[in-house]
Amino acid sequence: MQHEEDAGPGLVGERLSESGLRLDVVRAWEGRPLPADLRGHAGLLVLGGSVGCEDDGAAPWLPRVRSLVRQAVTEGTPLLGICLGGQIVAHALGGAVGTRRQGPEVGTVPLRRLPAVADDPVFGAVPDGAPAAQWHWDEVDRLPPGAVPLLAGDDCPYQAFRVGNAAWAVQFHPETGGDTVAEWATADAERLRQEGHDPAAAVASVRAAEPELRTVWGAMAESWATVVRARAGRSAS
C-alpha cells in the first residue's frame, strides 16, 4: 500500500522481490479502488507518507487501509507498517498517534533492543545500536492493547512493535536510502530550518550510514519475507 509517489517500497521492496515474493503495489494516491479484502495476498505492507494517519480528508483511502490492517491481524496475515504505515497500524488497533512536541525526528539515529526482541522472528537479529533513517513529525504515543515493544530510540520510545504473532510496525524508514531522503529534505527544507534542523546534515547522516542501513534492514525485510512465505505455504495447503 503506497500513499505517495516519493514513498515507495525501496530497499524493502527490493529484498522482498529477491526473496521470491511478488509485490502487488497499490498506488493509493492515484485514486484507484483499493482491494476490498486480502484474498489472494499472503502479506500486507503499508508504506509511509506525509499525511496524518487520521487525515481521511487528504487521503480518503485511509479508512480502507485501516480495515485491511484489522483484517490482517484478525486472520494472521503477515503485516508490516512503515512510518505512517506503522502509525496506521497503531491507530487502527486501538493505540494513539500524536504530533511530536519536541519537533521532527530526521536523519539517522541508533536504536536500542528491548527484551522482547530476542526471540522475535523479524527483528530478533537486529543489532543493538543499529542505525535507522528517520523522517517523521508524528509518532505513536500509546501502543495498541497487547502490543509488544521491540526497538526504542532515545527520542522516540516505540520505534518497532509487534501485535499478535504476525503484525509488525516501525516508526523509522527501513526502505529508505540517501537519495530518497534528499528528495524529502528538498521538499521539507524550509519547514525543517524553521524548526531548527539542518536538512543537509540529515541527508548526510543517512548517506554515511547507508551501507549499514542496507545490511541491517535488508536482512529484516528478508526475515519478514520468510514469515510471508510460510503463510503462503499454509494457505496453499
C-alpha positions as CSV (number, residue, x, y, z in Angstrom):
1,M,0.0,0.0,0.0
2,Q,1.8,3.1,-1.3
3,H,0.5,6.5,-0.2
4,E,2.7,8.9,-2.2
5,E,4.8,8.8,-5.3
6,D,8.1,9.5,-3.5
7,A,7.5,6.9,-0.7
8,G,7.7,3.6,-2.5
9,P,8.9,0.2,-1.2
10,G,12.6,1.0,-1.9
11,L,15.1,-1.3,-0.3
12,V,12.5,-3.4,1.5
13,G,10.7,-4.0,-1.8
14,E,14.0,-5.0,-3.5
15,R,14.8,-7.5,-0.8
16,L,11.2,-8.9,-0.8
17,S,11.4,-9.5,-4.5
18,E,14.8,-11.0,-4.2
19,S,13.4,-13.4,-1.6
20,G,10.8,-14.7,-4.2
21,L,7.8,-12.6,-3.3
22,R,5.7,-10.8,-5.9
23,L,4.8,-7.2,-5.0
24,D,1.3,-6.0,-5.9
25,V,1.8,-2.3,-5.4
26,V,-1.4,-0.4,-4.8
27,R,-0.8,3.3,-5.7
28,A,-3.5,4.7,-3.5
29,W,-3.0,8.4,-4.2
30,E,-3.9,7.8,-7.9
31,G,-7.5,7.3,-6.9
32,R,-7.8,3.7,-8.0
33,P,-10.0,1.4,-5.9
34,L,-8.3,-0.4,-3.1
35,P,-8.8,-4.1,-2.6
36,A,-11.9,-4.9,-0.7
37,D,-10.1,-7.6,1.3
38,L,-6.8,-9.6,1.4
39,R,-7.9,-12.6,-0.6
40,G,-5.1,-13.7,-3.0
41,H,-2.4,-12.0,-0.9
42,A,0.0,-13.6,1.6
43,G,1.1,-10.4,3.3
44,L,0.3,-6.7,3.7
45,L,3.0,-3.9,3.5
46,V,1.8,-0.4,4.4
47,L,4.3,2.3,3.5
48,G,5.0,5.8,4.7
49,G,3.7,9.3,3.7
50,S,3.4,12.9,4.8
51,V,-0.3,12.8,5.7
52,G,-1.6,12.1,9.2
53,C,-2.9,8.6,9.9
54,E,-6.3,10.1,10.7
55,D,-6.3,12.6,7.8
56,D,-9.1,11.0,5.8
57,G,-9.9,14.2,4.1
58,A,-6.5,14.5,2.4
59,A,-6.2,10.7,2.0
60,P,-9.7,9.3,1.6
61,W,-8.4,5.8,1.1
62,L,-7.2,5.6,4.8
63,P,-10.4,4.0,6.2
64,R,-10.0,1.1,3.7
65,V,-6.3,0.7,4.7
66,R,-7.3,0.6,8.4
67,S,-9.9,-2.1,7.5
68,L,-7.3,-4.1,5.7
69,V,-4.9,-3.8,8.7
70,R,-7.6,-5.1,11.1
71,Q,-8.4,-8.0,8.7
72,A,-4.7,-8.9,8.5
73,V,-4.4,-9.0,12.3
74,T,-7.6,-11.0,12.7
75,E,-6.7,-13.5,10.1
76,G,-3.0,-13.8,10.9
77,T,-1.9,-12.4,7.6
78,P,1.7,-11.1,8.0
79,L,1.6,-7.3,8.2
80,L,4.4,-4.7,8.2
81,G,3.7,-1.0,8.6
82,I,6.4,1.6,7.9
83,C,6.4,5.1,9.5
84,L,2.9,6.4,8.5
85,G,2.1,2.7,7.9
86,G,3.2,1.9,11.5
87,Q,1.1,4.8,12.8
88,I,-1.9,3.5,10.9
89,V,-1.4,0.0,12.5
90,A,-1.3,1.6,15.9
91,H,-4.3,3.7,15.4
92,A,-6.4,1.1,13.7
93,L,-5.8,-1.4,16.5
94,G,-6.6,1.0,19.4
95,G,-3.4,2.8,20.0
96,A,-2.8,6.6,19.7
97,V,-0.7,8.8,17.5
98,G,0.2,12.4,18.1
99,T,2.4,15.2,16.9
100,R,5.9,15.2,18.5
101,R,6.1,18.1,21.0
102,Q,9.9,18.2,20.5
103,G,9.6,18.6,16.8
104,P,10.5,16.3,13.9
105,E,13.0,13.4,14.1
106,V,15.1,13.4,10.9
107,G,18.3,11.8,9.8
108,T,19.9,8.7,11.2
109,V,19.6,7.6,14.9
110,P,20.7,4.5,16.7
111,L,18.1,2.1,18.1
112,R,18.1,0.1,21.3
113,R,17.0,-3.6,21.6
114,L,14.2,-4.2,24.1
115,P,13.9,-7.5,26.0
116,A,11.1,-8.9,23.8
117,V,13.1,-8.6,20.6
118,A,15.4,-11.5,21.5
119,D,13.1,-14.2,20.1
120,D,11.2,-12.1,17.5
121,P,11.3,-13.8,14.1
122,V,11.6,-10.5,12.1
123,F,13.6,-8.1,14.4
124,G,15.5,-10.7,16.5
125,A,18.8,-10.3,14.6
126,V,18.8,-6.5,14.6
127,P,22.0,-5.5,16.5
128,D,21.8,-3.1,19.4
129,G,22.7,0.4,18.3
130,A,21.7,-0.3,14.7
131,P,21.2,3.0,12.7
132,A,17.8,3.8,11.3
133,A,16.7,6.5,8.9
134,Q,14.1,8.8,10.4
135,W,11.7,11.3,8.9
136,H,8.6,12.0,10.9
137,W,6.7,14.8,12.7
138,D,4.1,12.4,14.3
139,E,4.7,9.3,16.3
140,V,2.9,6.5,18.2
141,D,2.4,7.7,21.8
142,R,0.4,4.8,23.0
143,L,0.7,1.2,21.8
144,P,-2.4,-0.8,20.9
145,P,-3.7,-3.2,23.6
146,G,-1.4,-6.3,23.8
147,A,1.3,-4.8,21.6
148,V,4.9,-5.7,22.4
149,P,7.6,-3.1,22.0
150,L,10.8,-4.4,20.3
151,L,13.1,-1.4,19.5
152,A,13.3,2.0,21.0
153,G,15.2,5.3,20.5
154,D,16.3,7.8,23.0
155,D,14.0,10.4,21.5
156,C,11.1,8.1,20.4
157,P,10.1,5.1,22.6
158,Y,8.2,3.0,20.1
159,Q,10.4,2.5,17.1
160,A,9.2,-1.0,16.4
161,F,6.5,-3.2,18.0
162,R,4.6,-6.4,17.3
163,V,0.9,-7.1,17.7
164,G,-0.1,-10.8,17.9
165,N,2.1,-13.3,16.1
166,A,2.2,-11.8,12.6
167,A,1.9,-8.0,12.7
168,W,4.8,-5.6,13.0
169,A,5.1,-1.8,12.8
170,V,8.1,0.6,12.7
171,Q,8.4,4.3,13.1
172,F,11.6,4.6,11.1
173,H,12.2,4.1,7.3
174,P,14.0,0.7,6.7
175,E,13.2,1.1,3.0
176,T,15.0,4.4,2.5
177,G,18.5,5.5,1.4
178,G,20.2,8.8,0.9
179,D,18.7,9.6,-2.5
180,T,15.1,9.4,-1.2
181,V,15.9,11.3,2.0
182,A,17.5,14.0,-0.2
183,E,14.2,14.4,-2.1
184,W,12.3,14.7,1.2
185,A,14.8,17.2,2.6
186,T,14.3,19.4,-0.5
187,A,10.6,19.3,-0.1
188,D,10.7,20.0,3.6
189,A,13.7,22.3,3.8
190,E,12.0,25.5,4.8
191,R,9.9,23.7,7.4
192,L,13.0,21.9,8.9
193,R,15.0,25.1,9.1
194,Q,12.2,26.9,10.9
195,E,12.2,24.0,13.5
196,G,16.0,24.2,14.0
197,H,17.1,21.3,11.8
198,D,19.8,21.3,9.1
199,P,18.3,19.4,6.1
200,A,21.8,18.8,4.6
201,A,23.1,17.3,7.8
202,A,20.1,15.0,8.0
203,V,20.8,13.8,4.4
204,A,24.5,13.4,5.1
205,S,23.9,11.2,8.1
206,V,21.7,8.8,6.1
207,R,24.2,8.7,3.2
208,A,27.1,7.9,5.6
209,A,25.1,5.1,7.2
210,E,23.7,3.7,4.0
211,P,25.9,0.6,3.8
212,E,24.9,-0.5,7.3
213,L,21.2,0.5,6.7
214,R,21.1,-1.7,3.6
215,T,22.7,-4.6,5.5
216,V,20.6,-4.5,8.7
217,W,17.2,-3.6,7.3
218,G,17.6,-5.7,4.2
219,A,18.1,-8.7,6.5
220,M,15.0,-7.6,8.4
221,A,13.0,-7.5,5.1
222,E,14.2,-11.0,4.3
223,S,13.1,-12.2,7.7
224,W,9.6,-10.8,7.1
225,A,9.6,-12.4,3.7
226,T,10.2,-15.7,5.4
227,V,7.1,-15.2,7.5
228,V,5.1,-14.3,4.4
229,R,6.2,-17.4,2.5
230,A,5.3,-19.6,5.5
231,R,1.8,-18.0,5.5
232,A,1.5,-18.6,1.7
233,G,2.5,-22.2,2.2
234,R,-0.2,-22.8,4.8
235,S,-2.8,-21.1,2.6
236,A,-1.8,-23.3,-0.3
237,S,-2.1,-26.5,1.7
